[in-house]
């Protein structure tokens, strides 16, 4: 049986993808909110006033209410 270089590369790529998914699943199972780069979501009312903030990976859950009008930003805003 002859194994081509292309087959070997695909096998290695598959192994890396499986390993990466396993690490991501383990991190998600441990603590989903603090697994990623910090980010914040700002929630607005109909008039455009800020009515709530949720922060992920920042150590503070945020405050206020969640509305359909929102904007996501990188990093912790508070």
PLY file of the C-alpha trace (Angstrom):
ply
format ascii 1.0
element vertex 78
property float x
property float y
property float z
element edge 77
property int vertex1
property int vertex2
end_header
0.00 0.00 0.00
1.42 3.33 -1.09
0.47 6.43 0.89
0.69 9.65 -1.10
1.80 12.95 0.39
-1.64 14.41 -0.29
-3.32 11.64 1.74
-0.88 12.21 4.58
-1.57 15.95 4.57
-5.34 15.37 4.66
-4.95 12.92 7.53
-2.87 15.43 9.51
-5.37 18.22 8.78
-8.21 16.02 10.00
-6.32 15.14 13.17
-5.65 18.81 13.88
-9.29 19.74 13.33
-10.50 16.98 15.65
-8.00 18.04 18.32
-9.03 21.68 17.97
-12.71 20.84 18.27
-11.99 18.75 21.35
-10.18 21.65 23.04
-12.99 24.06 22.11
-15.63 21.68 23.45
-13.72 21.23 26.71
-13.38 25.00 27.13
-17.06 25.53 26.37
-18.11 22.88 28.85
-15.98 24.41 31.58
-17.20 28.02 31.42
-18.83 29.36 28.28
-18.88 33.02 29.30
-15.16 33.31 30.03
-13.77 31.26 27.17
-13.13 33.90 24.59
-11.74 37.33 23.91
-13.62 39.85 26.07
-16.57 41.60 24.47
-19.56 43.70 25.39
-23.07 44.13 24.04
-24.82 47.47 24.53
-28.64 47.47 24.45
-30.74 50.49 23.41
-34.42 51.43 23.69
-36.59 52.85 20.88
-35.28 56.40 21.51
-31.64 55.28 21.34
-30.87 55.54 25.05
-28.69 52.87 26.65
-30.85 50.56 28.77
-28.47 47.64 29.40
-25.00 46.21 28.98
-23.79 42.59 28.99
-20.08 41.81 29.17
-18.51 38.46 28.31
-15.08 37.45 29.59
-14.83 40.58 31.73
-15.69 39.23 35.18
-18.80 41.45 35.40
-22.16 40.25 34.02
-23.43 43.76 33.24
-26.66 45.55 34.09
-30.05 46.59 32.73
-32.43 44.98 30.29
-31.85 43.14 27.02
-33.60 44.53 23.93
-33.53 43.63 20.22
-31.64 46.87 19.48
-28.01 46.21 20.33
-24.42 46.77 19.31
-21.48 44.46 20.04
-18.03 45.89 20.75
-14.64 44.35 21.48
-13.30 44.51 25.01
-14.79 45.41 28.36
-16.51 48.78 28.44
-16.72 49.14 32.22
0 1
1 2
2 3
3 4
4 5
5 6
6 7
7 8
8 9
9 10
10 11
11 12
12 13
13 14
14 15
15 16
16 17
17 18
18 19
19 20
20 21
21 22
22 23
23 24
24 25
25 26
26 27
27 28
28 29
29 30
30 31
31 32
32 33
33 34
34 35
35 36
36 37
37 38
38 39
39 40
40 41
41 42
42 43
43 44
44 45
45 46
46 47
47 48
48 49
49 50
50 51
51 52
52 53
53 54
54 55
55 56
56 57
57 58
58 59
59 60
60 61
61 62
62 63
63 64
64 65
65 66
66 67
67 68
68 69
69 70
70 71
71 72
72 73
73 74
74 75
75 76
76 77
